[in-house]
Amino acid sequence: MAYGAKKVRMGDLLVNSGVITEEQLQRALDIKGSRKLGEVLVDEGMASEEAIAKALGSQLGYDIIDLQNVSIPEDIIALVPQNILERYKVLPFEYAPDNMNILRVAMANPTDLAAIDDITLITNLQVEPVIATIRSIMMALDKYVGNAEVNSALEEYAKEKESLMQEQEDMYSEDVNNSPIVQLVKNLIEQAVRQRSSDIHIEPMERQVRIRYRIDGALYEKATYSIRLLPAMVARIKIIGGMDIAEKRKPQDGRITQIVDRQEFDIRVSILPTVYGEKIVMRLTSKNALSRSKSQLGLKPRELKKFDHILQNPHGILLVTGPTGSGKSTTLYTALSELNTEDVNIITVEDPVEANIDGINQVQVNNKADLTFASALRSILRQDPDIIMIGEIRDQETASIAVQASITGHLVVSTLHTNSAASTITRLTDMGIEPYLIADATIGVIAQRLVRRLCPECKKAKKADADELELLNLEPGEDVTIYEPCGCAKCDGTGFKGRIGVYEIMEVTQPLKSIISKNGDAEAIKNKALEEGMSTLRMSATEYVMEGITSIGEMIKVSFDS
């Protein structure tokens, strides 16, 4: 029997420690199939990975580890073949401090005797289980062994191709199902998801293909491959994205659905011909990411109160503004989920539909079929809607129909690309909408940005200097502590982990309506809103700096024009 292995069942341990009930265990076992028990409990929302890890640790007396904080030597990982590590979802990370014959292995289920016995046989060492969450193990496997097998297969593949110089073009048709390329594309997507990426960039350069991931709004280079692999990679992505494999001169768009770690992801693909070949950008969206609760958006209590008050209006227009990638869609979907009850008819018109929400009728713009925002809106108004969401107001026609719809008793929510809440009103005027109609229709404007959160593990405190105090709008000589990014294993050396929303919420009150109807400029609108208690983006971001949530650099980025 392996070191530390205990003949107990994981389900019983979790019931004993109160993480799940006997009924939940029974239900999980009934629907388990070929899945592991821990996965079923997490998938069904009966327990979190962290709760399971803590319970197993306290019941069995094993240590708990977060592999993101550990640097694992290559010779330890090489002790166990990659297929065994992936089959059992385990990872050896060190020898026991006092005994080189004992191998400490991170496991999500330390009662898995088959895994312990196999590793003991392979390594001829005793195994000491240490508990880690499945997510932590999968991320570490990605980091340490993710690309090794694929890369060696890719090298073979590239060499083979080189010996068939004339058949380069045939990669499109013949070799697209060649295993290394299929595996490479699958790996790229899985690793991007586990590293919290929003986009994958596959960029052809003169001699190589560069892979970059956008994480928390910034691009990081993750790998480079031989340029010879590009045609096969493009062909594979075109096939799974439902695009034309033979068309290499025109831009193309497609869509892929892939399940990663038992979660469904919707991937929008854009292909653009460049001088060195086709560049691919894949945008990743989790089906659950857009339907989150309001409390998760990062709204402060006073902002949440304003947001709720605006949404209580039975009719009018709510506009959410900000640049691409500032979280506008998430805010709109959150508002819609909040309003989505069985007594209202909600219809959206989007380009494209970003996430499917049960109970909401979603229409996708299709310019080829002459289904534009404006024509779809006209049809929608005959569908007896209570609430209408317009993906984006792009032209005068759409703006005009939206305003008319809101005045005739509908609640309309939409987005616009402007810099601040006040300038949104003047943008509608520029589009040719009469100021008195804008004043009558608009109930609120939310301008938003996303700032990166400082990594809580490694952020570094420092005293604000004179320039920083000025940026924070504080008196010279004040004693203020702010934090700077540092970089550690937990945040991949970036100093940041995750993002949080910064908001400027302008509720359109009666005094504001009167300024708008008299065609007041953005400055007059902004000053009145500030008088009524609105916080600008700069003010909201400054609060986050003072609270140690983000850095001065991030604050300047979101409110550069303030």
N, C-alpha and C positions, 0 to 999 in steps of 0.2 A: 504493500500500500504506500502511495506517495506521501511525502512529508506534508503534514498539516491537512491532508484530505479528510473530510468528515462525511460519514455516510448519513446524510440528512437530505431532505427534499427542500428545494428553494421555496416552494409554495407554502409549506408548513412553517418555515422560518418567518415568512412575511406575514402570515396570519398571526403567529405568536407575538410578533412585535407590533401588531396593530396597524400595519401599513394597508392591508386589505382585509376584507371579511371572508369567512368561510364560503359565503354565497358567491362573492366575486371570484374567488379562486376556482370554484366549481364551474362558473360561467366561462372563465378564461380557458380552463382545461377543455371544455366542450367545443370552443371555437378555435382552439390552438392550431390544429392541422400540423403542418411541418414547421411552423414558426416556433421560436424559443418562447418560453413562458414570459420572461422579462419584456420581450418585444410586444407581446399581446397586451400585457398590463399597461404599457406606456401608450400603445396605439389606441386602446379603448378608453384612455383617460382615467384608469383606475388608480394609477400611481405614477409618480415622476421618477426618472432615472436616478436622481439624487436621493430621493426617499428610499428607493430600493437599495442603493449602495450603502446608505447609512445604516439601514436595518440589518443588512447582511453583516456589516462590519461589527455592529454591537452584539449581534447574536452569536457570531462565530469567533469573535475576538481577533479578526484580521485587520491589518492596516488599510486605510483608504488613500488612494493617490490620484492626483490630477496630472496626467501625463504631459499636459502642456507646459508644466513647470519643470520638466525633467529633460536633461540632455542624455540621450542613450548612445553608448559606444557602438560602433558598427560591428565589432566582433561579437557582441552579445546578441544583436539581432540576427547575425549570420548563423547562430547556433541552430535555429529552427527554420525549415523551408517556408517560403512565402505562402504556399497553398495551405499549409497546416495553420499558420497564423490567421489567414483569412477565413478558413473553414470554421475554426472555433472562436474567432474574434478575441484573440489573446495576444499579448506582447511581452516577451521577456525584457527587463530593463536594467537589471543589475544582479551581481552576486550578493549573497547575504554578507554584511560587513565583517562578521567574524568567521565565515566559513565559505571557501571558494567552491565547495561541493554542493552548495544550495543556491538554486537559481530563483530569484524573485520574479514572478510573472503576473502582469496585470490582467485581471479577468473580470468580466461583468457577472459571471456566475461561478463562484469558487467551489460550488458543489458538483461541477461538471467533471466527474472522475475520468471519463473517456479522454478529455483534453489533457488532464494532468498525467494520465498513464502514457499517452502517446508522446508527450514532451519528455517525460522521464526516459522512455525507451530511446528516443532520438538522441538526446543529449547525454544520457548516462549520468544525469545529475538529479538530485532531489529537487522537487518543485515546491516553492512556498508561494501560495496564492496571495495576491494583494488586490483589493477591490478597486475597480474603476468603472465609470459609466461607459456604456457602449459607444456613445458619441465621442468621449475622450479617446477611447481605443481606436475608433475608426479614423479620427483626425491624425493620430500619431502614426497609424499604419500608412496613411496617405503620405505623410511627411517623410517617413523613413524607408518604406518599401514600395510606395505607390507606383513610381515610374520605372523601377529597376528592370522588371520583367518586360514591360512594354518597350523600353528603350533598346534592350538587346534584340528583341524581335524586330524592331524598326530598323536597326542597323543591318540585320540580315536581309530584310526586305529591300532596303535601299541599294545594297550591294547587288542583289539579284536583278534589280531594275537597271542598274548601270550596265550590266552585261547585255541588256536588251535595248540599246540606245534608241533604235528606230521605233520601238513600240511605246515610247513615252506617252503619246496621246491615248493609247488604248487603256491606260490606267482608268480612264473614265468609265469604260464599259466592263472590262474584264475583272480588274482586281479590287473592285469596290467592296466586295465582301471578304477580302483578305483579312484574316483575323487581327493582325497587329493594328491596322488602321481603325477597324471597328472598336477595338479595345482602347486605342488612343483617344478617340473622340468621346467614348463613354467615360474614360478616366478624367478627361479635361472637365467635363460637366460635373462629375461627382466631386472632384477636388474643389472646383469653384463654389459649389453649394456648401461644402464643409468649411470653406474659408470665408463664408458670408459675402461672396461676390455678388454684384448686381449685373455685371456684364463681363463677357469673355471676348477679347480681341485677338483674332488670328491674322497677323499682318505679314504679308510677303515683303521681303527686302531683297537686296541683290543676290546674296548667297545663302540666306537662311529665312526661316519662318519664325517670327517672334510671337510668343504667347503672353498676353498681359491680362490681368484680372483687375477689375475696378472694385476696390474694397473700401467701404465707407466714403465713397466719392473720389478716391484717388487711385491712379493706375499704378500697378506694381508688375514688373516683369517676372514671369514664373518659369519660363523655359524657352529654349530655342531649338529648332530642328532643321535638318537639311532642307533646302528649297525643293529638292527632288520629291519630298513627301507632299508638297502642296496640292498637286492635282488630285491625288487619292483622297486627301483630307476634305477638299472642297466637294468632291464627288460624293463622298459618304454623307456629308452634311446636307447636300442637295437632295439625296435620296430620302433621308429620314425627315427632311423638312418639306417634302412634297414639291420640289422645284424642278425646273427643266435642266437636266444634266448636260445637255448639248449646248445650251446657251451660255457663252462665256464672255460676251461683249456688252451685255446689258445688265443693269442692276436688277436684283431679284429679292423678293421677300418670301419668307416661309414661316412655318410654325412647327415646333416639336414638343411632344409631351414626354417627360421622362420621370420615372420614380427613383428617387435617391433616398436611401435610409428610410424606406417605407413612407415617404412623403411625396406627393405629386407636384411636379414643377412644370410650369408652362414656359416655353422658351421661344421668344420671337427672334427670327434670324434675318439679318440683312446682309446681302452680298453685293459688293461694289467692285467693278473692275479697276485696278490701278496699274501703273506702268510695269510692276513686277509680277502681276497676277491678281487673282481675286482676293480681296480683303473681306473677312467675315466678322461681323459683330453679333454675338448672341446675348440677348437680354433675358435674365432669369427672373421669373416671378413665382413665388410659392402660392399655391391656390389659397392658402390660409392667410398669407401675409397681409393682403389688402383688407381683409375683414377682421380688423382688430377692434378692441373696445376703445372708447374715447380716452380712458385713463392712460392707455399705452402710447398716446400720441405725443406726450410730453407737454400737454397744456398745463399751465399753472392754475391753481384753484380759481383765481379771479377771471382767468381767460375761459375756463371751463364753464363758469357761470354765464359769461357773455355768449359763448357758443350755444349753450342750451337755450338762452333767451331768444337768440336769433332764429333757432330751429323751431321755436314754438309758433312763429308766424304762420298763419294758414296759407298766405300767398305772398308773392314778391320774389325778387332775385337775390340769391346768395352767391357771391363771386369769390373764388379762391384763386389767388394770383401768385406768380413766382416763376423763376426760370425752369427749364427742363431738369428733372431729377431733384426737385425740391420737396417732393412728397405730396403734391397737390391731389393726385389720384387717390392716395391713401386716405387723405382727409375727406374727400368727397364720398368714397366708398364707406367710410366709417359713419358719416352723416346719414347715408342712405340705409345702412344696416340698422341704425338707430330708429329710423322712421318706418322701417319695413314691418308693418303689422298687417293683419289680414283685412282690415277695413279700408286700406288705401291701395290705389292702383299706381304703381311706380313704373315709369317707362324711361329707358335711357337711350341716347343715340351717341355712339362712340366710334372712334377711329384709331386703333381697333378696340374691340371689347377686351379689357385687360384681365378681368376675373369674373367668373360666373357666380352670381349670387342667387340662391334659391328664392323664389317668390318675387323676383324683379324681372320685368320684360326688357331684354336688352337687344338693341338693334345695331347692326354693324354698318357703317357707311360703306357704300360700294359705288365709286365714281363711274366705273364701267357701265353699271346698270342704271346710272343717273340717280342713284340714291345718295344725295349729298346731305349735309347737315340740315340745310334749309328745306329740301323736299321731304326728308324724313320727319322733320318737325311739323310740317303742315299735316302730314298723315297722322302723326301721333296725336295731334290736337283733336282728331275725330275719333280717338280711341278711349275717350272719357278718362283722361289721366287726372290724378290728384297732384302727383309730384313728377317733374320731368328733370332728368339730368342730361346736360349737353356736354359732351367730352371737351369741347373747346369752342369759344366764340371767335371765329376767324375773319368774318366779313360783316358788312353792313346788313345784309339780308338776314343772316342768322341772328344778329343782335336785335334787329327790329322785331322778328317773330318772337324771340325770347321775351322782350319787353312787353309786347302785346299779350303774350300768354300769361305773364305774371300779373298784369293788370286785370285780366279777365278771370282771376280767381285760382291760378295754379301756383304751386311753389316750384320755382325753377332754380336748380343749382348748376353752376358751370365754372370753367376756368378761363383765365386770360393771361397773356404773358406781359405783365407790367412789373415795375420795381417796387412800388409801394401801394398801400391801400388807397391813398388820396389820388394818385395818378391813374388809378383804374377808372375813376369817374370821368376824368378828362379824356381818357382813351375812348370811352363810349361816345363822348361828344365828338371827338375826331372822326369816329366811324359814321357820324351823321345822324345820331339819335338826338332828339330834342331834349334840352336840359330838364324841362318840366316833366317829361316822361321818365327820365332817369331818376329824378327825385321821387317820383310817385312809385316807381317799381322797385328800387334797390332797398333791401332790408339790412344788408351787411356785406362787408368786404373783409376777407382774411388774406393778408400777405404772409407768405411763409418761406423759410429757408431751412436747411438741415445743417447742424454743426456736428463735428466729430466729438465724441465724448473722450476725455482723457482716460487712459487705462488706469483703473483704481490701484492696480498692483505696483506700478512703477512711476506714477506722476511725482514730480519733484517740486517741493514748496520753495518759493523765493519771495523776497520783499520787492514790492513794485517800485521801480525807479521813477524819476520825474516824468519821462516821456510816457510811461505806461499809466501813471496817475492822470496825466492829461487826457490820454485816450479813454480812460474810464470816467472822465468828467469829475474827477475828485480834486480836492485842494492839494497844492504842493506840500510835501512834507508829511502827508498822512501816512500812518503805519498800516499798510495793507498787505496781506499775504495772498499771492496768486500762485498758480501751479503751471508747470511747463511739461511738455511731453518728454519722455525719457527713452523708453523701449525695453522690452523684456521678452522672454519666451512666450508669455501669455498673449501678448499683442503682436507677435511676430516681428518685434523690433521696431514697430511703427510709432509706439507711444500713444496710439488711440485704439479704442475698442467700441464699436457701435456708434450710432448717431442719435441725436435728439432734435425735435422740432423747435424752431424759434418763430414766434408768431407776433403779428401786428393785427389786432382785431378791431375793426371799426364798425360799430353798430350805427346804422343810419337813423339818427333821432330827428325829431321835428326841427330843431334849430339847424341841423346839417342839411335837411331837405330844403330849407328855405335858401341856404347859401348855394346849393346845387342848382335849384330852379332859376336862380338869378345868374347862372353861368359863372359862378365863382371859380377862381383858379385853384390848382392843386395845393398851393401854399395856404390859401384861406381855409380850404377844407381841412387840411392837416392841423392847422393851428386850433380850429374849433374842436376837432376830435381830441387833440391833446388836452385842451381845456376840460373836456368831458371825461378825461381819465384814460385815454388810449395810451398804450406803451408802444413806442416804435420798435422796429427790429433791433436797432442799436441798443435801446434800453433793455430789451428782453435778453439779448446776448450778453450784455454787461452783467446782468444778474447771474447768468450761468458762470461767468468768469469769477465773480466774487464768491460764488458757492463752490468753486473748485471743480466744476463739471466740465468746463472746456477751457481752451487757452486764448490768450489775447489775439494770436494769429488767426484763429478760427473766427473770432468776433469781427475782426477787420474784414475778413473775406465776405461775411454775409451782409455787412452794412457799410460797404466801401463808399457808397454814395451819400451816406448820412452826414 
